[in-house]
């Protein structure tokens, strides 16, 4: 029975998200790393925010990259967000 629960998701609760890190400023954007705990590892995830026209715009992202250490996942999230900002700038919103 336990096999079917795992196979079809009938009993396991989703892991709570790891707490967000403090925002990191980069080229006028705020990067908030929020790696997702998943199977004993952490998935790269976070958001990029910017004030535009008196309103806070937010772009959330999640990537396939997994790390065993939360701090490594936070560092990778910040690097990914910087790349997203460099490639898109304000067009991100």
C-alpha positions in Angstrom: 0.0 0.0 0.0 2.8 2.4 0.8 4.2 1.9 -2.7 0.9 3.2 -4.2 0.9 6.2 -1.9 4.4 7.2 -3.0 3.6 6.5 -6.6 0.3 8.5 -6.7 1.2 11.0 -3.9 -1.5 9.8 -1.6 0.1 10.5 1.8 3.2 12.5 1.7 2.9 16.1 2.4 4.9 18.6 0.4 8.0 19.9 2.1 7.6 23.4 3.5 9.5 26.0 1.5 12.8 27.1 2.9 12.8 30.6 4.4 13.6 33.4 2.0 17.0 35.1 2.2 17.5 38.8 2.7 17.1 40.7 -0.6 20.3 41.3 -2.6 20.4 44.6 -4.7 21.6 44.2 -8.3 21.4 47.0 -10.9 18.3 48.5 -9.3 16.5 45.1 -8.8 16.0 43.2 -5.6 16.8 39.5 -5.7 15.1 37.3 -3.1 16.5 33.7 -3.0 14.0 31.1 -1.7 15.3 27.6 -2.5 12.7 24.9 -2.3 13.4 21.9 -0.1 12.9 18.7 -2.1 13.9 15.2 -1.1 16.8 16.3 1.1 18.1 18.8 -1.4 17.3 22.3 -2.4 16.0 23.5 -5.7 17.0 26.9 -7.1 14.1 29.3 -6.8 13.5 32.9 -6.0 12.1 36.2 -7.3 13.3 39.4 -8.8 11.5 42.7 -7.8 11.7 46.3 -9.0 9.7 49.4 -8.4 8.3 50.6 -11.7 5.8 53.5 -11.9 5.3 53.5 -8.1 4.3 49.8 -8.1 6.4 46.8 -7.1 6.7 44.3 -10.0 7.8 40.7 -9.2 9.1 37.9 -11.4 9.2 34.5 -9.8 11.4 31.7 -11.1 12.3 28.1 -10.4 15.0 26.0 -12.0 15.9 22.4 -12.3 19.2 22.7 -10.4 19.5 20.9 -7.1 22.0 21.4 -4.3 22.6 19.4 -1.1 23.4 22.6 0.8 21.0 25.4 1.2 23.7 28.1 1.1 24.9 26.7 -2.2 21.4 26.9 -3.6 21.0 30.5 -2.4 24.3 31.5 -4.1 23.2 29.7 -7.3 19.8 31.4 -7.1 21.4 34.8 -6.9 23.7 34.0 -9.9 20.7 32.8 -11.9 18.7 36.0 -11.1 21.6 38.2 -12.1 21.8 36.4 -15.4 18.0 36.9 -15.9 18.4 40.6 -15.1 21.4 41.0 -17.4 19.5 39.3 -20.3 16.1 41.0 -19.8 16.4 44.2 -17.8 13.0 45.9 -17.4 11.5 43.7 -20.1 11.3 41.1 -17.4 8.0 42.6 -16.3 
